[in-house]
Amino acid sequence: MKKSPKKQLRVGHLNKAHGEKKIGEITVGSVLGGMRGLNCMFWDSSKLDANDGIQFRNKSLYSSIQELRPADGEVIPEQMLWLLLSGQIPSAKEKHDFSRELVSRMDVDEETTALVRKFPKNLHPMAKLSAGILLLQKNSKFAKA
């Protein structure tokens, strides 16, 4: 993950050189229409295109998942996060080490764990993820700060 400081510097230089330049106009209609077609956020690792869908590092979500898929199993979220952060497919060791690192930082209270386990089995995975993340806010170090 040594690329992050370089990217931060690049984005900082971009902001310093061009931070005041306008790139478009936003109307009430475009906001009500879901911001389609508006350049409203810079994030170089992923893009949501109205026609092509989600892209990671200029590859479709499907292509990214196929590239990440190990011969012996499924893609795990840590692999996708590694790709988003580094722009590279993690090796087996990197995937293992990164998973362990994330688990070592995990601190989820029993109440939150119990609530997540009570989610209906047929609940959409994105709904589970969203609700789980929202439940973590009550113990957020950032919110407390």
Sequence and secondary structure as in RCSB ss.txt:
>XXXX:A:sequence
MKKSPKKQLRVGHLNKAHGEKKIGEITVGSVLGGMRGLNCMFWDSSKLDANDGIQFRNKSLYSSIQELRPADGEV
IPEQMLWLLLSGQIPSAKEKHDFSRELVSRMDVDEETTALVRKFPKNLHPMAKLSAGILLLQKNSKFAKA
>XXXX:A:secstr
 THHHHHHHHHHHHHHHHTT       HHHHHTTSTT      TTEEEETTTEEEETTEEHHHHHHHH  TTS  
 HHHHHHHHHHSS   HHHHHHHHHHHHHT    HHHHHHHHTS TTS HHHHHHHHHHHHGGG HHHH 
